[in-house]
Amino acid sequence: MAVVEMIYLVAAILWIVVVVAAVGIGVRIGLRMRARRRRMNQLLAVVRLPLLVALRRR
């Protein structure tokens, strides 16, 4: 019986490690996407501002 309990314990620990690793990878990818979106928004704002100024002058 102790062997079966040890196998369950090892399986549970491995499952927890896998879940924690997946959450960590997901957070890292999310932060990268957020930073990329922020850079794109800044770039678009730089391009959009002169267009808005030019359109208002008409």
C-alpha positions in Angstrom: 0.0 0.0 0.0 2.9 2.4 0.7 4.2 2.0 -2.8 0.8 3.0 -4.3 0.6 6.0 -2.0 4.2 7.0 -3.0 3.2 6.8 -6.7 0.2 9.0 -6.1 2.3 11.5 -4.2 4.9 11.7 -6.9 2.2 12.1 -9.6 0.5 14.9 -7.6 3.8 16.7 -7.2 4.6 16.4 -10.9 1.1 17.6 -11.7 1.6 20.7 -9.5 5.0 21.4 -11.1 3.4 21.2 -14.6 0.6 23.5 -13.7 2.9 26.1 -12.1 5.2 26.0 -15.1 2.3 26.4 -17.5 1.0 29.4 -15.5 4.5 30.9 -15.5 4.9 30.5 -19.3 1.4 31.9 -19.8 2.2 35.0 -17.7 5.5 35.5 -19.6 3.8 35.3 -23.0 1.1 37.6 -21.8 3.6 40.2 -20.7 5.4 40.0 -24.0 2.2 40.5 -25.9 1.3 43.4 -23.7 4.6 45.1 -24.3 4.4 44.5 -28.0 0.9 46.0 -28.1 2.1 49.0 -26.1 4.9 49.6 -28.6 2.5 49.3 -31.5 0.1 51.8 -29.9 2.9 54.2 -29.4 4.0 53.9 -33.0 0.5 54.3 -34.2 0.0 57.4 -32.0 3.2 59.0 -33.5 1.8 58.4 -37.0 -1.8 59.3 -36.1 -1.1 62.7 -34.5 0.2 64.4 -37.6 -2.7 63.0 -39.6 -5.2 64.5 -37.1 -3.4 67.8 -37.1 -3.4 67.9 -40.9 -7.1 67.0 -41.1 -8.1 69.7 -38.6 -6.4 72.4 -40.7 -8.8 71.7 -43.7 
